[in-house]
Amino acid sequence: MTERRERLYFLDDGRGIAVLYVVIFHIVFVPAIQYPRPAKVFLEFGGSGVILFFLISAFSLCYTMPKHLSHEYPMLSYAVARLFRILPLYYFMLLLTIWRDWVWRDMTFDWSKILATTVFAFNFNPQWVTGIVWASWTIGVEMPFYLLFPLLYFRLRTIWQKIIVAILAAWAVYAFDQYVIQLISDPILARRYSHYNLLHHFPVFVIGMIAFDVYQYVKTKNFDRSTGWLISCVGLSLVWMMALNKYTKTSFEMDHLTAIGYATLLIGLSISPISIFSNSITRFYAKICYSTYLWHPFVIFALSPTYRVIYAMPISLWLKLGACIALTLPVVTAVAWCSFHLIEKRGDRMGKIFLKWASDRRRAVPAPVE
């Protein structure tokens, strides 16, 4: 029997916030449309939604691991849950992208890149780090971390061990940027690989594990709602400070400090939900966040000519931006909703069927005769 876990709705809130922030960010910067100057900081920091995704991923892995450990075959349960969550939609999008680029863009991909992308090894090659599927570089980061997570989970038993690892990893990122990234002669490629490689985001995942330990402590205390609001405000303030200082060079990556801010916000929301973040909209998008994330670049690219028509209208910049967002979100939502039901949910059912079949098969294997 596997252990049932109570759903943590503040994580759903975080997922919804993250995916909506990333979608708005790409609506502006994929087609490179103009935006009002007062919205500059908020819009340009939209890529940080990915940091929130990574943080929540590590947090939720810590939370659900006991469920897998209660299974008859713990590591099989863990692997099946991760693989059947990611693979069906990802492989569908991979095939669709290869077909689209071949038919519509007269582009083909080297077989070695296709193979590396298929087995999630593309993050380790600077030339391939962005992957083939648009925005899939995050999956190239997530999948190797899924492989590492059980080792981290069993070896890092205390919060202090995790804090030490996070600090050491942050210094390792700094050293990697200073001494390894500099070996890449192409400055654009070097800058891209510096941000997209697994090591760069590894401290964010560890911060997510630390946030889980803090949550475990917080839920044993009887904090009032005002304390939760205060913690959320501190977290938001730190994130906003990072947004304001986005281009400031520091010894540690701004992304890691941003992760601490988002982690603090999540802890505050776990104590006292705030309606602007914790609502039916964010929880709806949390349900379809994976499909929304993988489909939204396709939709934005397809709607780019319409954005140009909107921007040719004699209306204010705020209305132009609002119209583009209002046009895009319903389309992305409809596509993601269909994808969730037709691909993701079926993949989840396939995973449960496979886990039962694999468990029954292993159970049926006779023990070796001594």
GUMAR-810817 format. One record per residue: x, y, z of N, C-alpha, C in turn. Coordinates in steps of 0.1 Angstrom, whole numbers, padded with zeros to 4 digits, always signed. Layout:
<sites>
XYZXYZXYZ/...
</sites>
This chain:
<sites>
+0008-0012+0000+0000+0000+0000+0009+0013+0000/+0004+0023-0008+0012+0035-0008+0005+0045+0001/+0012+0054+0007+0007+0064+0016+0001+0075+0009/-0011+0079+0013-0018+0090+0007-0013+0103+0013/-0011+0113+0005-0006+0126+0010-0016+0137+0008/-0018+0146+0018-0027+0157+0016-0022+0167+0006/-0030+0172-0003-0026+0181-0013-0022+0195-0007/-0011+0200-0011-0006+0213-0006-0010+0223-0016/-0021+0231-0013-0026+0240-0023-0017+0252-0025/-0009+0255-0016+0000+0267-0018+0010+0263-0029/+0014+0251-0031+0022+0247-0042+0015+0248-0055/+0002+0245-0055-0006+0247-0067-0006+0262-0071/-0008+0270-0060-0008+0285-0062+0005+0289-0069/+0016+0284-0064+0029+0287-0069+0031+0283-0083/+0026+0271-0087+0027+0266-0101+0019+0275-0110/+0007+0279-0106-0001+0287-0114+0005+0301-0116/+0010+0307-0105+0017+0320-0107+0029+0319-0116/+0037+0308-0115+0049+0306-0123+0046+0305-0138/+0036+0297-0141+0033+0295-0155+0027+0307-0162/+0018+0314-0154+0012+0326-0160+0023+0337-0162/+0033+0338-0152+0043+0348-0153+0052+0345-0166/+0055+0332-0168+0064+0329-0179+0056+0331-0192/+0043+0328-0193+0036+0330-0205+0036+0345-0209/+0033+0354-0199+0032+0368-0201+0046+0373-0206/+0057+0368-0199+0070+0372-0203+0073+0369-0218/+0069+0357-0222+0071+0353-0236+0062+0360-0246/+0050+0364-0242+0041+0371-0251+0048+0384-0255/+0056+0390-0245+0063+0402-0248+0076+0400-0256/+0084+0390-0251+0098+0389-0256+0100+0379-0268/+0091+0370-0270+0092+0361-0282+0090+0369-0295/+0079+0377-0296+0078+0385-0308+0084+0399-0306/+0090+0402-0295+0097+0415-0292+0087+0426-0294/+0076+0427-0287+0067+0438-0288+0070+0448-0278/+0066+0461-0281+0068+0471-0271+0059+0470-0259/+0064+0476-0248+0056+0476-0236+0058+0489-0228/+0049+0493-0220+0050+0506-0213+0062+0505-0203/+0068+0516-0202+0080+0517-0193+0077+0514-0179/+0066+0518-0173+0063+0514-0159+0063+0499-0157/+0060+0491-0167+0059+0477-0166+0072+0469-0168/+0083+0477-0171+0095+0471-0175+0101+0461-0165/+0102+0465-0152+0108+0456-0142+0099+0443-0141/+0086+0444-0140+0078+0433-0138+0079+0423-0150/+0078+0429-0162+0078+0421-0174+0092+0414-0177/+0102+0422-0175+0116+0416-0178+0120+0406-0168/+0113+0405-0156+0117+0395-0146+0108+0383-0148/+0100+0382-0158+0091+0371-0160+0097+0357-0161/+0110+0357-0166+0117+0345-0168+0120+0338-0154/+0119+0346-0143+0121+0340-0130+0110+0330-0126/+0099+0330-0134+0089+0320-0131+0095+0306-0132/+0105+0304-0140+0111+0291-0141+0118+0287-0128/+0124+0297-0121+0130+0295-0108+0120+0289-0098/+0108+0296-0099+0097+0291-0090+0093+0277-0093/+0093+0273-0106+0090+0260-0110+0100+0250-0104/+0113+0253-0106+0123+0244-0100+0122+0242-0085/+0120+0253-0079+0119+0253-0064+0107+0244-0060/+0096+0246-0066+0084+0238-0063+0086+0223-0066/+0094+0221-0077+0097+0207-0081+0104+0200-0070/+0115+0206-0064+0123+0199-0054+0114+0198-0041/+0107+0208-0038+0098+0208-0026+0088+0196-0027/+0081+0195-0038+0071+0185-0040+0077+0171-0040/+0089+0170-0046+0096+0156-0045+0099+0152-0031/+0103+0161-0023+0105+0158-0009+0092+0154-0002/+0081+0161-0006+0068+0158+0001+0062+0145-0004/+0064+0141-0016+0058+0129-0021+0067+0116-0020/+0080+0118-0016+0089+0107-0015+0084+0097-0005/+0079+0100+0007+0074+0090+0016+0063+0081+0010/+0055+0087+0001+0045+0079-0006+0052+0068-0014/+0062+0071-0022+0070+0061-0030+0077+0051-0021/+0082+0056-0009+0089+0047+0000+0080+0037+0006/+0067+0040+0007+0057+0031+0013+0053+0020+0003/+0057+0022-0010+0053+0013-0020+0062+0000-0019/+0057-0011-0024+0065-0023-0024+0078-0022-0031/+0079-0014-0041+0091-0012-0049+0093+0003-0050/+0099+0009-0040+0100+0024-0039+0106+0031-0051/+0118+0027-0056+0124+0034-0067+0117+0032-0080/+0110+0020-0081+0102+0018-0093+0090+0028-0093/+0084+0029-0082+0073+0039-0080+0077+0053-0083/+0089+0057-0078+0094+0070-0080+0097+0073-0095/+0104+0063-0101+0108+0065-0115+0095+0065-0124/+0086+0057-0122+0074+0056-0130+0066+0069-0129/+0065+0074-0117+0057+0087-0115+0064+0098-0122/+0077+0099-0122+0084+0110-0129+0083+0108-0144/+0086+0096-0149+0087+0094-0163+0074+0095-0170/+0063+0089-0165+0050+0090-0171+0044+0104-0170/+0049+0112-0161+0044+0126-0160+0050+0134-0171/+0063+0131-0174+0070+0140-0184+0070+0135-0198/+0072+0122-0200+0075+0117-0213+0064+0118-0223/+0052+0114-0221+0042+0114-0231+0040+0127-0239/+0038+0138-0231+0037+0151-0237+0050+0156-0244/+0061+0153-0237+0074+0158-0242+0077+0151-0255/+0075+0138-0256+0078+0131-0269+0068+0135-0280/+0056+0138-0276+0046+0143-0286+0051+0156-0292/+0055+0165-0283+0060+0178-0287+0073+0177-0295/+0081+0168-0292+0094+0166-0299+0091+0161-0313/+0082+0152-0315+0079+0147-0328+0072+0158-0336/+0063+0166-0330+0056+0177-0336+0066+0187-0341/+0076+0191-0332+0086+0201-0336+0094+0197-0347/+0099+0184-0347+0107+0179-0358+0099+0179-0371/+0087+0175-0371+0078+0175-0383+0076+0189-0388/+0072+0198-0378+0070+0212-0382+0082+0219-0389/+0093+0217-0383+0105+0224-0388+0110+0218-0401/+0107+0205-0403+0110+0198-0416+0101+0203-0427/+0088+0204-0424+0077+0207-0434+0076+0222-0436/+0076+0230-0426+0073+0244-0427+0085+0253-0427/+0097+0249-0421+0108+0257-0420+0120+0252-0428/+0118+0241-0434+0129+0234-0442+0142+0232-0434/+0139+0227-0421+0150+0225-0412+0151+0210-0408/+0163+0205-0407+0164+0192-0401+0174+0192-0390/+0174+0182-0381+0182+0181-0370+0192+0169-0371/+0204+0171-0366+0214+0161-0366+0209+0149-0357/+0211+0137-0362+0206+0125-0354+0212+0124-0340/+0224+0129-0339+0230+0129-0325+0223+0138-0316/+0219+0150-0321+0211+0159-0313+0197+0154-0309/+0191+0147-0319+0178+0141-0316+0179+0130-0306/+0190+0122-0307+0192+0112-0297+0194+0118-0283/+0203+0128-0282+0206+0134-0269+0193+0141-0264/+0185+0146-0272+0173+0152-0268+0163+0142-0263/+0163+0130-0269+0154+0120-0265+0157+0114-0252/+0170+0113-0249+0174+0107-0236+0178+0117-0225/+0174+0130-0228+0176+0141-0219+0191+0143-0215/+0200+0142-0225+0214+0144-0223+0218+0158-0229/+0209+0165-0235+0212+0177-0243+0217+0188-0234/+0214+0188-0221+0218+0199-0213+0233+0200-0211/+0240+0188-0214+0255+0188-0211+0263+0192-0223/+0256+0196-0234+0263+0201-0246+0259+0215-0248/+0269+0225-0247+0265+0239-0249+0258+0242-0262/+0261+0234-0273+0255+0237-0286+0240+0233-0286/+0236+0223-0277+0223+0218-0277+0215+0221-0265/+0220+0230-0256+0214+0232-0243+0199+0236-0243/+0195+0243-0254+0181+0248-0254+0172+0237-0259/+0177+0226-0264+0169+0215-0268+0163+0217-0282/+0154+0208-0286+0147+0210-0299+0133+0216-0297/+0126+0211-0287+0112+0216-0284+0114+0230-0277/+0107+0240-0282+0108+0253-0276+0105+0253-0261/+0114+0260-0254+0113+0261-0239+0116+0249-0232/+0121+0238-0239+0123+0225-0232+0136+0225-0225/+0144+0236-0225+0157+0235-0218+0154+0232-0203/+0143+0236-0198+0140+0234-0184+0138+0219-0181/+0133+0211-0191+0132+0197-0189+0146+0190-0190/+0155+0196-0198+0169+0192-0198+0175+0194-0184/+0171+0203-0176+0176+0205-0163+0169+0196-0153/+0155+0195-0154+0147+0188-0145+0151+0173-0145/+0152+0167-0156+0153+0152-0157+0166+0147-0151/+0178+0154-0153+0190+0149-0146+0189+0151-0131/+0181+0162-0127+0179+0164-0112+0171+0153-0106/+0160+0148-0114+0152+0137-0109+0161+0125-0107/+0171+0123-0115+0180+0112-0113+0189+0113-0100/+0192+0126-0097+0201+0128-0086+0193+0129-0073/+0180+0132-0074+0172+0135-0062+0172+0124-0051/+0170+0111-0055+0170+0101-0044+0183+0101-0036/+0195+0103-0043+0208+0103-0035+0208+0115-0026/+0203+0127-0030+0203+0139-0021+0193+0136-0010/+0182+0130-0013+0171+0128-0003+0176+0119+0009/+0184+0109+0005+0188+0099+0015+0201+0104+0022/+0209+0112+0015+0222+0116+0021+0221+0129+0029/+0213+0138+0025+0211+0151+0032+0200+0150+0042/+0202+0146+0054+0192+0143+0063+0188+0155+0072/+0196+0165+0073+0193+0176+0081+0193+0189+0073/+0186+0199+0078+0185+0212+0071+0199+0218+0070/+0207+0216+0080+0220+0222+0079+0229+0216+0069/+0228+0203+0066+0235+0197+0055+0231+0203+0042/+0218+0205+0041+0213+0211+0028+0218+0225+0026/+0218+0233+0037+0223+0246+0036+0237+0247+0032/+0245+0238+0038+0260+0237+0034+0261+0234+0019/+0253+0224+0014+0254+0220+0000+0250+0231-0009/+0239+0238-0005+0234+0250-0013+0245+0260-0014/+0252+0263-0003+0263+0273-0003+0274+0269-0012/+0278+0256-0010+0289+0251-0018+0286+0250-0033/+0273+0247-0036+0269+0246-0050+0269+0260-0056/+0265+0270-0048+0265+0284-0053+0279+0289-0057/+0288+0285-0048+0302+0288-0051+0307+0281-0063/+0303+0268-0065+0307+0260-0077+0301+0267-0090/+0289+0272-0089+0284+0280-0101+0293+0291-0104/+0297+0299-0094+0305+0310-0096+0319+0306-0102/+0325+0295-0097+0337+0290-0103+0335+0285-0117/+0324+0279-0120+0322+0273-0133+0320+0285-0143/+0314+0295-0139+0312+0307-0148+0326+0314-0150/+0334+0314-0140+0347+0321-0141+0357+0314-0149/+0357+0301-0148+0368+0293-0153+0365+0283-0164/+0352+0279-0165+0348+0269-0175+0341+0276-0187/+0331+0284-0183+0323+0291-0193+0332+0300-0202/+0343+0305-0196+0352+0314-0203+0359+0307-0215/+0359+0293-0214+0366+0285-0225+0357+0285-0238/+0344+0289-0237+0336+0289-0249+0338+0302-0256/+0343+0301-0268+0348+0313-0276+0336+0322-0280/+0324+0316-0283+0313+0323-0288+0306+0330-0276/+0306+0343-0275+0301+0350-0263+0286+0347-0261/+0278+0347-0272+0264+0344-0271+0261+0330-0265/+0268+0321-0271+0267+0307-0267+0271+0305-0252/+0282+0312-0248+0287+0311-0235+0277+0317-0225/+0271+0328-0228+0261+0334-0220+0249+0325-0218/+0245+0319-0229+0233+0310-0229+0236+0298-0221/+0247+0292-0223+0250+0280-0215+0253+0283-0200/+0258+0295-0197+0260+0298-0183+0246+0299-0176/+0236+0303-0183+0223+0303-0176+0215+0290-0177/+0217+0282-0187+0208+0271-0189+0214+0258-0184/+0226+0257-0180+0232+0245-0176+0227+0240-0162/+0227+0227-0160+0222+0221-0147+0228+0227-0135/+0241+0228-0135+0248+0233-0123+0243+0247-0119/+0240+0255-0128+0235+0269-0125+0223+0268-0116/+0214+0259-0119+0201+0258-0112+0201+0248-0101/+0212+0240-0099+0212+0231-0088+0210+0237-0074/+0216+0248-0071+0213+0254-0058+0198+0258-0056/+0191+0261-0067+0177+0264-0066+0169+0252-0061/+0173+0240-0067+0166+0228-0062+0169+0225-0048/+0181+0227-0043+0185+0225-0029+0177+0234-0020/+0176+0247-0025+0168+0257-0017+0154+0252-0016/+0148+0245-0026+0135+0240-0025+0134+0229-0015/+0145+0221-0014+0145+0210-0003+0146+0217+0011/+0153+0227+0012+0154+0235+0024+0141+0241+0028/+0134+0246+0018+0121+0252+0020+0111+0241+0026/+0112+0229+0021+0104+0218+0026+0106+0216+0041/+0119+0215+0045+0122+0213+0059+0117+0225+0067/+0118+0237+0062+0112+0249+0070+0097+0247+0071/+0090+0242+0060+0076+0240+0060+0072+0229+0071/+0080+0219+0071+0078+0208+0081+0078+0214+0095/+0087+0223+0098+0088+0229+0111+0076+0239+0113/+0073+0247+0103+0063+0257+0105+0049+0251+0107/+0046+0240+0101+0033+0234+0102+0031+0228+0116/+0042+0226+0124+0040+0221+0138+0037+0233+0148/+0038+0245+0143+0036+0257+0151+0023+0263+0148/+0018+0270+0158+0004+0276+0156+0006+0291+0153/+0012+0294+0141+0014+0308+0137+0000+0314+0133/-0002+0326+0136-0014+0333+0132-0013+0338+0117/-0024+0343+0112-0024+0347+0098-0015+0359+0095/-0014+0368+0105-0006+0380+0103+0009+0376+0101/+0013+0365+0108+0027+0360+0106+0029+0355+0092/+0019+0348+0087+0020+0343+0073+0021+0355+0063/+0013+0365+0065+0013+0376+0056+0026+0384+0057/+0032+0385+0069+0045+0391+0070+0056+0383+0063/+0056+0370+0064+0066+0362+0058+0064+0363+0043/+0052+0363+0038+0050+0365+0023+0055+0378+0018/+0053+0389+0026+0057+0402+0022+0073+0403+0022/+0079+0396+0031+0094+0395+0031+0098+0388+0018/+0092+0377+0015+0096+0370+0003+0094+0378-0009/+0082+0385-0011+0079+0393-0022+0089+0405-0023/+0093+0410-0012+0102+0421-0012+0116+0417-0017/+0120+0405-0013+0133+0400-0018+0133+0397-0033/+0122+0391-0037+0120+0389-0052+0121+0402-0059/+0113+0412-0054+0113+0425-0061+0126+0432-0061/+0134+0431-0050+0148+0436-0050+0156+0430-0060/+0155+0417-0062+0162+0410-0073+0158+0415-0087/+0145+0417-0088+0140+0422-0101+0146+0436-0104/+0146+0445-0094+0152+0458-0095+0167+0458-0098/+0174+0448-0093+0188+0447-0095+0192+0435-0104/+0184+0433-0114+0186+0421-0123+0199+0421-0130/+0204+0433-0133+0216+0434-0141+0229+0437-0132/+0227+0436-0119+0238+0438-0110+0247+0426-0109/+0260+0427-0110+0269+0415-0109+0272+0413-0094/+0270+0401-0089+0273+0398-0075+0281+0385-0075/+0287+0382-0064+0295+0370-0062+0286+0358-0064/+0274+0358-0059+0264+0347-0061+0254+0351-0071/+0249+0341-0078+0239+0344-0089+0226+0350-0083/+0221+0360-0090+0208+0366-0086+0197+0355-0086/+0198+0345-0094+0187+0335-0094+0186+0328-0081/+0197+0326-0074+0197+0319-0062+0191+0327-0051/+0194+0340-0051+0187+0349-0041+0172+0350-0044/+0169+0350-0057+0155+0350-0061+0148+0338-0056/+0154+0326-0057+0149+0314-0052+0146+0315-0037/+0155+0321-0029+0152+0323-0015+0140+0332-0013/+0138+0342-0021+0126+0350-0020+0114+0343-0023/+0114+0335-0034+0102+0327-0037+0099+0316-0027/+0109+0310-0021+0108+0300-0011+0101+0307+0002/+0105+0319+0005+0099+0326+0016+0085+0329+0014/+0082+0333+0001+0068+0335-0002+0059+0323-0001/+0064+0311-0005+0057+0299-0004+0054+0295+0010/+0064+0297+0019+0062+0294+0033+0051+0303+0039/+0052+0316+0035+0041+0325+0040+0027+0321+0035/+0026+0317+0022+0013+0312+0017+0009+0299+0024/+0018+0291+0028+0014+0279+0035+0008+0282+0048/+0011+0293+0054+0005+0297+0067-0008+0305+0065/-0008+0315+0056-0019+0323+0053-0020+0326+0038/-0030+0319+0031-0032+0322+0017-0036+0337+0015/-0031+0342+0004-0034+0356+0000-0042+0355-0013/-0054+0361-0013-0063+0359-0024-0057+0362-0038/-0048+0372-0039-0043+0376-0052-0034+0365-0058/-0029+0356-0049-0020+0345-0053-0028+0332-0052/-0036+0330-0041-0043+0318-0039-0058+0319-0043/-0061+0314-0055-0074+0316-0060-0077+0305-0070/-0089+0305-0075-0093+0294-0084-0086+0295-0097/-0081+0307-0101-0074+0309-0114-0060+0302-0113/-0053+0306-0102-0039+0300-0101-0040+0285-0100/-0050+0280-0093-0051+0265-0091-0056+0258-0104/-0064+0265-0112-0067+0259-0125-0055+0258-0133/-0047+0269-0134-0035+0268-0142-0024+0259-0137/-0025+0256-0124-0016+0246-0118-0018+0233-0123/-0031+0230-0126-0035+0217-0131-0030+0214-0145/-0030+0225-0153-0026+0224-0167-0012+0230-0170/-0004+0233-0159+0008+0241-0161+0018+0234-0170/+0019+0221-0170+0029+0215-0179+0025+0216-0194/+0013+0214-0197+0008+0216-0211+0009+0231-0214/+0005+0239-0205+0006+0254-0208+0020+0258-0211/+0029+0253-0203+0043+0256-0205+0049+0252-0219/+0046+0239-0223+0052+0234-0235+0044+0239-0248/+0031+0243-0246+0024+0247-0258+0025+0262-0260/+0027+0270-0250+0026+0285-0252+0035+0291-0262/+0048+0286-0263+0056+0292-0274+0051+0290-0288/+0044+0278-0290+0038+0275-0303+0027+0285-0306/+0019+0287-0296+0007+0296-0298+0012+0311-0300/+0021+0315-0292+0026+0329-0293+0032+0331-0307/+0040+0321-0312+0046+0322-0325+0035+0323-0336/+0025+0315-0334+0014+0315-0344+0006+0328-0344/+0005+0335-0332-0003+0347-0331+0005+0359-0333/+0018+0358-0336+0027+0370-0338+0022+0379-0348/+0017+0374-0360+0012+0384-0370+0000+0392-0365/-0008+0386-0356-0020+0393-0351-0015+0403-0341/-0004+0401-0334+0002+0411-0325+0006+0423-0333/+0011+0421-0345+0016+0432-0353+0004+0441-0358/-0007+0434-0361-0020+0441-0364-0025+0450-0352/-0024+0444-0340-0029+0451-0328-0020+0463-0326/-0007+0461-0328+0003+0472-0325+0002+0483-0336/-0004+0480-0347-0006+0491-0357-0018+0500-0354/-0026+0496-0344-0038+0503-0341-0035+0516-0334/-0043+0527-0335-0040+0540-0328-0046+0540-0314/-0041+0531-0306-0045+0530-0292-0032+0530-0283/-0034+0532-0270-0023+0533-0261-0015+0520-0260/-0003+0521-0256+0006+0510-0254+0001+0500-0244/-0005+0505-0233-0011+0496-0223-0022+0488-0229/-0031+0494-0238-0042+0486-0244-0036+0476-0254/-0026+0480-0261-0020+0470-0271-0015+0458-0264/-0007+0460-0253-0002+0449-0245-0013+0441-0239/-0023+0448-0233-0034+0441-0227-0042+0432-0238/-0043+0438-0250-0051+0431-0260-0043+0418-0264/-0030+0419-0265-0022+0407-0269-0023+0396-0258/-0022+0400-0245-0024+0391-0235-0038+0385-0235/-0048+0393-0236-0062+0389-0236-0065+0379-0248/-0058+0381-0259-0059+0372-0271-0052+0359-0268/-0040+0360-0263-0032+0348-0262-0036+0338-0251/-0040+0343-0239-0043+0334-0228-0054+0324-0231/-0065+0329-0236-0076+0319-0239-0072+0308-0249/-0064+0312-0259-0060+0302-0269-0050+0292-0262/-0040+0297-0255-0031+0288-0248-0039+0279-0238/-0048+0285-0231-0056+0277-0221-0064+0266-0228/-0070+0269-0239-0078+0259-0246-0069+0248-0251/-0058+0251-0257-0049+0241-0262-0043+0232-0251/-0039+0239-0240-0034+0232-0228-0044+0223-0222/-0056+0228-0221-0067+0220-0215-0069+0207-0223/-0069+0208-0236-0071+0196-0244-0059+0187-0243/-0047+0193-0243-0035+0185-0241-0034+0178-0228/-0039+0184-0217-0039+0178-0204-0048+0166-0204/-0060+0167-0210-0069+0156-0209-0065+0145-0219/-0060+0148-0231-0058+0138-0242-0044+0132-0240/-0035+0139-0234-0021+0133-0233-0016+0131-0219/-0017+0142-0211-0012+0141-0197-0019+0130-0189/-0032+0131-0188-0040+0122-0180-0039+0108-0185/-0038+0106-0198-0037+0093-0203-0023+0087-0199/-0013+0096-0200+0001+0092-0196+0001+0088-0181/-0006+0095-0173-0007+0092-0158-0014+0078-0156/-0024+0076-0164-0031+0063-0163-0022+0051-0168/-0014+0054-0179-0005+0044-0184+0006+0041-0173/+0010+0052-0166+0020+0049-0156+0015+0040-0145/+0003+0043-0140-0003+0034-0130-0005+0020-0135/-0009+0018-0147-0010+0005-0153+0003-0002-0154/+0013+0006-0158+0027+0000-0160+0033-0004-0146/+0031+0005-0136+0036+0002-0123+0030-0011-0117/+0017-0012-0119+0010-0025-0114+0015-0037-0122/+0017-0036-0135+0022-0047-0143+0036-0051-0139/+0045-0040-0137+0059-0043-0133+0060-0049-0119/+0051-0044-0110+0051-0049-0096+0047-0063-0096/+0036-0066-0104+0031-0080-0104+0041-0089-0110/+0048-0084-0121+0058-0093-0127+0070-0096-0118/+0074-0085-0111+0086-0087-0102+0082-0097-0090/+0069-0095-0086+0064-0104-0075+0063-0118-0079/+0061-0120-0092+0059-0134-0097+0072-0141-0100/+0083-0134-0100+0096-0140-0103+0099-0149-0090/+0102-0162-0092+0105-0170-0081+0119-0167-0074/+0119-0168-0061+0132-0165-0054+0142-0176-0058/+0155-0172-0059+0165-0181-0063+0167-0192-0053/+0169-0204-0057+0171-0216-0048+0186-0215-0043/+0187-0216-0030+0200-0216-0024+0206-0230-0024/
</sites>
